[in-house]
C-alpha cells in the first residue's frame, strides 16, 4: 500500500512540475480539463473493448462481423465547461456507451448546477450569463428550461402518490419563500404537511404553493390528502391560524387538534415587554413542559399575577393568549 501511494505521489509531482499559475490547471486548456478528457475517452475505449470482446489491433477471427469503425466527435457540457470528446464507434452501430450515452450532451453534475441556480431565483438569462462567465459554456435558454422542466416529471408522480390511511401525528404549517414570477419576486406561502407513520418515521406528505396562508387553502390541502387515501389522524399539530381547526374538523372530524408549543410561546411573547421576555419564556416552558395540567404547580392565572402590572392589557389578556395548558405538542 505504501508503494502504491508513493507511485501516486510521484505521478502527481510529475504532472505538476511545470505548474506556474492557476490557469495551467484550471484554465480552458489546463491540466484538469485534459485529464478529464483523457479519462473519459479511455473509459469509452474500454467499454467498446468489452462490447466487441477484443482489444484494439488484436482481432483474431476473420468471421467476426463487428469491428471498430473510427471515432466520432461530440462536445458535452461539464462542471468545468465544454469538453470535446472523441467517441469510438463500431461497424454495426450496436455500441451504446454508458458513461456518455448516445445523444447526451451533458455530463452528470451539470444539470444540478443549473437547478441550483434556478432554485436561488435566477432567471434563465441570468443562468445563461453565469455559466458563460464562470465556465465559458454557452447554453441556450431553451436548454435551461428543458432541464428545469424535467424535474416536474419526477415531482408530479410524487405529489400524487397514494398515502397511508392513518397517521398518528400530522403537522401542518406554512413556509414563506420568495418566488420569481415574470420579473417581480413576490413572497408566497408553501403549505407543508408532515406525517408520523405507524412505524414512527417522518413522511413528507406534500408541498403546495399559494399566494398566502389561509384556512381556505388548507381546506383544499386536507381534501387532497383525503383523496390520496388518508382517512384519519390521531393528532393534528398546527399553529394558531384562524379557521384552521375548523378546516381540519370538516375533513377529519375525529382528529384532535393541538397547538404547537413554539407558536404558542411566540404568540404569547408578543404581549410581554422586551426586557421581560426571557423570564416569561422560561416560565412558559415550565407550564407547557409539565407532565400534566397541574404538574407545574401553577396555571396561567398564577403565572400572570406577578407580571400583571407590567403586561399590556393586564393578566386577563395574556391568560387568554396562553389558552389551555393541556393538549399542546
Secondary structure, DSSP 8 states (H G I E B T S, - for coil): -HHHHHHHHHHHHHHTTT--STHHHHSTTSHHHHHHHHHHHHHHHHHHHHHHTS-TT----TT----EEEEEEEEEEETTEEEEEEEEEESSS----SSS-TT--B-TTHHHHHHHHHHTT--HHHHHHHHHHHH-----HHHHHHHHHHHHHHHHHHHT----SEEEEEEEEEEEEEEEETTEEEEEEEEEEEEE-TTS-EEEEEEEEESS--HHHHHHHHHHHHHTT--EEEEEEE---TTHHHHHHHH-TT-EEEE-HHHHHHHHHTTS-GGGHHHHHHHHHHHHTSSSTTTTS--HHHHHHTTTTTSTTHHHHHHHHH--SSSB-
